[in-house]
Each structure stands twice: as structure tokens, then as C-alpha cells.
Amino acid sequence: MGLPVTVYRYTDAGAPQIVSGTPTEWINVLKKVLVEGYGAKSPLGWTLEFENVGVRSVAFRNATTEGGSGGYVKFYSTDGSNTAYKTLGMKCAMGMTDIDTYFKPLWARGFTPSSNHKGWEVIGTKRGFYLILHYTGNLLMGLSGYGSDTQVYFIGDIHSVSINDTCPFTIISGTANTSDNTSSSGITDYSGTALAAQMYAVDGSNTSIMYTFSKGYAYKNSSGYDGNAESLGINHLMIQVQIYGAPSQNNSPQLPFGRGVVPGLYMSSFAGYRTESWPKELIQDTVTWALLRSYSSPQFWISLGDWYD
């Protein structure tokens, strides 16, 4: 059985709001969504493990029930301040013993909100979630020409093809640097055609590599596409995004060439919806799909059906 997916949006009744864009406000959003809940919505089911209020840092752990790895993610102000629109770092690890001590750490990534990023969305499960910053200067699905595009990151367990994968926890972004890089790009960033995820070996040994994988053959990466597939009579071919490495890994059981898939993330054969407004959802094959906003033509959808099944 898979895990049910919950959608949290800043437009929900009782949802925490971003007013000044400070790290404290963003940490509050994450605490409400992952641990505490808000309004009529229950929390996602993660736990708050460590916090240092003075330097605006907090660490969460995914649920070890229902197959979760127990991986950690730390969110933190990159200079400890509570300055408006400060970059927030995101540091994942297989384990933590306090707010600054990691076991099998991953390279840090980060997101930088602006005065036009006062919207947020989290889509996920007890094991993994998408963190989405929304550009609020307008609500168009396509953002080319408006300066900032939406920022999207996946944090949590991938859906591994290795049954006994002891290290499925990671952060997926558009940045493949093998170093901490808090000026990283997100999944829907227009500047590249690949995604990246650092991962440790399946057997738990202290070796990791950066899996760098294509967004997909059908990825168009252009703002020249628009239109509505339903009104055109076009059905979407939804292609799940696969995580794979270098061909030299073909015979490696510890760091296999094919590691798994990104939970819930699909690329459609159709690119469009640029001039439509967020949120955009559709039902196909009895599954509800949520379209991710993009600098180019939106083409990535998140399945709101069960993950990890």
C-alpha cells in the first residue's frame, strides 16, 4: 500500500502567512505543516528534532513508520539573522545528534525568497514532500518575463527500486555541485535540463555520489508553448521522473545506475497552460494531478494519488 498525499497551501483557511519574508516566518510555516497542523488540517507527520531559535535553525525527521528512513532535514538562516528575504539553507543527513552534528550529511542547498515570494505550498507524505515557493506578483502558471520563477525542491525518501535501500533520503534540485551551494536552483528552473540528488550507498556504507539525471526526453524547456490540452482534445502521457547515474555504475549493487523514481513527479508529453492561473489541477485515469508553475512552459505535474506503492 502506498502513502496518501496531502496538499497544504497558503490560501488554506487558517494557514500561516509570509508577511515580511523572514527566516522565522518560513520556519513557522514548516513547523505548522510538518508537525503541528493548522486550521482544520492535520500535520504531515514529521517530527521536530532540534531547534536553535537564536540563529533561526530547525531540524525535522521523517516518520520511521510505514517504511520511512528516519532521514533529517535542517532549515536555517544562512547567517543566523532574521533579515527579510534572507536565504534559507536546506541540509539533509541520514542522521543528526544535535542541530549542528550530522551523520552521513548531504551537500546543502537553499532557497531565496523575494518580496514577490509570499506564497507557499507543500505537497507530500510522512516520508517525503515538495517545498514550493510561489511568486505572488501574479498567479500565472508560466512566469517568463516576470523576473523570478517558482522554486521547487523535493525533500525525503525517493521511491527506490532496491528493496533494502538503507539510504533513500535526499534533496532533489536542479543543482549538481558537489559542495554546499545555497544559491541552488529548483526542479522547474529554466536554466538546465537535468536534476540532481546526492545519495549514499544502498547498503549504508559511507560512500555517496551525485546522481544527475535528465528531466526527460519530452522536456521542451521553452516559453514558446501554450494552450490547454483538455480544450485541444489532447490526453497527457505522464512520464515518471527516473533517478539514474553514470553508465559506469551498471554493475554496482551499492550505487546502482538506476536508483529509483522521484515520488509523485511526472513530466507530461504536453507543455502549456502558461497564461492560466495557479492552482491548475486535472483528473486523468482517476488520479488528480497538480501542475507546477514554471519559468518556461509548465510541463511537470505532481500526482496527488498515493506515493510509494
Secondary structure as GFF3:
##gff-version 3
##sequence-region A 1 309
A	DSSP	beta_strand	6	9	.	.	.	ID=ss1
A	DSSP	alpha_helix	23	31	.	.	.	ID=ss2
A	DSSP	pi_helix	32	36	.	.	.	ID=ss3
A	DSSP	beta_strand	47	52	.	.	.	ID=ss4
A	DSSP	three_ten_helix	53	55	.	.	.	ID=ss5
A	DSSP	beta_strand	57	61	.	.	.	ID=ss6
A	DSSP	three_ten_helix	65	67	.	.	.	ID=ss7
A	DSSP	beta_strand	72	77	.	.	.	ID=ss8
A	DSSP	beta_strand	88	98	.	.	.	ID=ss9
A	DSSP	beta_strand	101	105	.	.	.	ID=ss10
A	DSSP	beta_strand	109	111	.	.	.	ID=ss11
A	DSSP	beta_strand	119	124	.	.	.	ID=ss12
A	DSSP	beta_strand	128	134	.	.	.	ID=ss13
A	DSSP	beta_strand	151	157	.	.	.	ID=ss14
A	DSSP	beta_strand	159	160	.	.	.	ID=ss15
A	DSSP	beta_strand	169	172	.	.	.	ID=ss16
A	DSSP	beta_strand	194	200	.	.	.	ID=ss17
A	DSSP	beta_strand	208	214	.	.	.	ID=ss18
A	DSSP	alpha_helix	229	232	.	.	.	ID=ss19
A	DSSP	beta_strand	238	244	.	.	.	ID=ss20
A	DSSP	three_ten_helix	247	249	.	.	.	ID=ss21
A	DSSP	beta_strand	258	268	.	.	.	ID=ss22
A	DSSP	beta_strand	281	284	.	.	.	ID=ss23
A	DSSP	beta_strand	287	291	.	.	.	ID=ss24
A	DSSP	beta_strand	300	303	.	.	.	ID=ss25
###
